[in-house]
């Protein structure tokens, strides 16, 4: 029992230590770039574009509709559970991605 608790604290401490080092190193690197007046945009995260939001939104809607249709097919004994859910989620998720491509292509 005691070994489990100690190992949890050790693992948690390691995760927090790695995260602390990652964020402090990144902060120091950015401050050094500001001091040197260097304009290097590859070090800074890219903004979340509207195209990505549309793509992820339509993918989520497609997955939700696929889950609902898969449930209907399973409840009406038309397909087995695994086949119904998996195939409909992939089908409607793909339809969502294709529709986002078609919408973005027109712009």
Secondary structure, DSSP 8 states (H G I E B T S, - for coil): -HHHHHHHHHHHHHHHHHHHHHHHHHHHHHHHHHHTT---GGGS-----HHHHHHHHHHHHHHHHHHHHHHHHHHTTSS-HHHHHHHHHHHHHHHHHHHHHHHHHH-
